[in-house]
Amino acid sequence: MDQRRDSRPTVERVATANLPTAVGEFKVAGYRSLISDEEFVALFKGDLRPDVPTLVRIHSQCLTGDVFGSTKCDCGQQLRRAMEMIEREGRGVIVYQLQEGRGIGILNKIRAYALQDEGADTVEANERLGLAIDLRDYRQCAEVILDLGVRRARVMSNNPQKIRALRDAGLEVVERVPLEVEPTSAAVHYLRTKKKKLGHLLETLP
């Protein structure tokens, strides 16, 4: 079924609460899929209106980077930067997508890390494990953003697939806001692989 032609909702909001953070005061909403067992968390702030271009980000879960502070990637730094940008702006949405490791899960991600320790890059590691390079689907993330009232998006992302998914879902992407952070030495190879093999828009990375 082509979900773009079916106007029926495929996610539902379960609850919304206040969430004070070290960055500022936000609201948090939990969503569940009506067509799978996937769940989503939306972190948002401000008056979200369809006519106002709004900072939005789809942030793919990264336990190692977001929680443990891994320097192998830039995920945790990107999440913090996006929160800070929304706090300064006073308005914005982050949808936290619970698809660890580009959809392969945390245990397979650690298996891929072990292969990276032996010299494989992030794409080669998945291929050697017989796994897809990227299993993520962003359509329901876009639906969460639409449910929160946003129609015109200033997308905080370096991933053209996420930008395309938001457009395909009916959001007007008025701007791409680059979300590049100073890479650690441990992350440079990872980021170069994302730029070369996955097409990520990383202008400051040689």
C-alpha positions in Angstrom: 0.0 0.0 0.0 1.3 3.5 -0.9 1.0 5.4 2.4 1.3 8.7 0.5 -2.1 8.0 -1.2 -3.8 6.8 2.0 -4.8 9.7 4.2 -5.5 7.5 7.2 -3.1 8.1 10.2 -0.5 5.4 10.8 0.7 6.8 14.1 -1.1 7.9 17.3 0.0 10.2 20.1 0.0 8.3 23.4 1.0 11.1 25.9 2.6 14.5 26.1 4.5 15.9 29.1 6.9 18.7 30.1 10.6 17.9 29.9 13.1 20.3 31.6 16.6 19.6 30.2 20.1 21.0 30.7 19.5 22.9 27.4 16.1 24.3 28.3 12.4 23.6 28.8 10.9 21.3 26.2 7.8 19.2 25.8 8.0 15.5 25.0 5.4 13.3 23.2 5.3 9.6 22.8 3.8 8.1 19.6 3.2 4.5 18.5 2.8 3.1 15.0 -0.5 1.7 14.1 1.0 -0.6 11.4 4.1 -2.0 13.3 5.6 -2.2 16.7 7.7 0.9 16.2 7.6 3.8 18.7 8.7 7.4 18.3 9.5 10.2 20.7 9.1 13.9 19.8 10.9 16.6 21.6 9.5 20.0 20.8 9.2 23.6 21.9 7.2 26.7 21.1 4.1 27.7 19.1 4.1 25.2 16.2 2.1 26.7 13.3 1.6 25.5 9.7 2.5 28.9 8.3 5.8 29.4 10.1 9.0 27.8 8.8 10.1 25.6 11.8 13.4 23.9 12.7 12.8 20.1 12.5 15.1 17.1 12.8 14.7 13.4 12.5 17.3 12.0 14.8 18.1 8.3 14.5 18.7 6.5 17.7 22.4 6.0 18.6 22.8 4.6 22.1 26.6 4.6 21.9 26.7 8.3 20.8 23.6 9.8 22.4 23.9 8.1 25.8 27.5 6.9 26.2 29.2 9.8 24.4 31.0 7.7 21.9 33.5 9.6 19.8 33.3 7.1 16.9 30.4 9.2 15.5 28.9 12.7 15.7 25.4 11.6 16.7 25.4 12.8 20.3 26.9 16.1 19.4 24.3 16.6 16.6 21.4 15.9 19.0 22.7 18.4 21.5 23.4 21.0 18.8 19.8 20.6 17.4 18.4 21.0 20.9 20.5 24.2 21.4 19.4 25.6 18.1 15.7 25.0 18.9 16.2 26.6 22.4 17.7 29.7 20.8 15.0 29.8 18.2 12.2 29.2 20.7 10.4 26.8 18.3 11.2 23.4 16.8 10.8 19.7 16.7 13.1 16.7 17.0 11.6 13.3 16.2 13.7 10.6 17.9 13.5 7.5 15.7 14.0 4.2 17.6 15.9 2.5 14.8 19.4 1.8 16.2 22.3 1.4 13.9 20.4 2.5 10.8 17.8 -0.1 11.6 20.0 -3.2 12.4 19.7 -3.0 16.2 22.2 -2.5 19.0 23.6 -6.0 19.0 24.3 -6.1 15.3 25.7 -2.6 15.6 28.2 -3.8 18.2 29.1 -6.7 15.8 29.7 -4.2 13.1 31.9 -2.1 15.5 34.0 -5.2 16.0 34.5 -5.5 12.2 35.4 -1.8 12.1 38.0 -2.4 14.7 39.6 -4.8 12.2 39.6 -2.2 9.5 36.2 -2.3 7.8 34.2 0.9 7.3 30.6 1.3 8.5 29.2 0.2 5.1 31.6 -2.8 4.6 30.9 -4.0 8.1 27.2 -4.3 7.5 27.8 -6.0 4.2 30.1 -8.5 5.8 27.4 -9.3 8.3 24.9 -9.8 5.5 22.9 -6.8 6.7 21.4 -3.9 4.8 23.4 -0.7 4.7 20.3 1.3 5.8 16.9 -0.1 6.8 15.3 3.1 8.1 12.0 4.4 6.8 11.2 8.1 7.7 7.5 8.3 6.6 6.1 7.9 10.0 8.6 10.4 11.5 7.2 12.9 9.0 3.7 12.0 10.1 4.7 12.9 13.7 5.9 16.3 12.6 2.7 16.9 10.7 0.7 15.9 13.7 2.5 18.5 15.8 1.3 21.2 13.4 4.3 21.9 11.3 3.9 22.2 7.5 6.9 24.3 6.5 10.3 22.8 7.6 13.8 24.1 8.1 15.4 20.7 8.2 18.4 20.2 10.4 20.1 17.4 8.6 23.1 16.3 6.5 21.2 13.3 5.1 19.4 13.9 1.7 17.2 10.8 2.3 15.6 12.4 5.3 15.0 15.7 3.4 13.5 13.7 0.5 11.2 11.8 2.9 9.9 15.0 4.4 9.1 16.4 1.0 7.4 13.2 -0.1 5.3 13.3 3.0 3.9 16.7 2.1 6.0 19.0 4.2 7.4 22.1 2.4 11.2 22.1 3.0 12.1 25.7 2.8 15.7 25.4 4.0 18.3 22.8 4.8 20.1 23.7 8.0 23.6 22.0 8.0 24.3 20.2 11.2 28.0 19.7 11.2 30.2 19.5 14.3 33.9 19.4 14.7 34.8 15.7 14.2 36.9 13.8 16.6 39.9 11.9 15.2 38.0 8.7 15.8 35.0 9.9 13.8 36.7 11.2 10.6 36.8 7.9 8.8 33.2 7.2 9.7 32.1 10.6 8.4 34.1 10.4 5.2 32.4 7.0 4.5 29.0 8.6 5.0 29.9 11.4 2.6 31.4 9.1 -0.1 29.2 6.0 0.1 25.9 7.3 1.6 25.8 10.8 0.0 25.7 12.8 3.2 26.1 16.5 2.7 29.2 17.3 4.7 30.7 20.4 3.2 33.4 21.1 5.8 34.8 17.5 5.7 37.6 17.1 3.1 
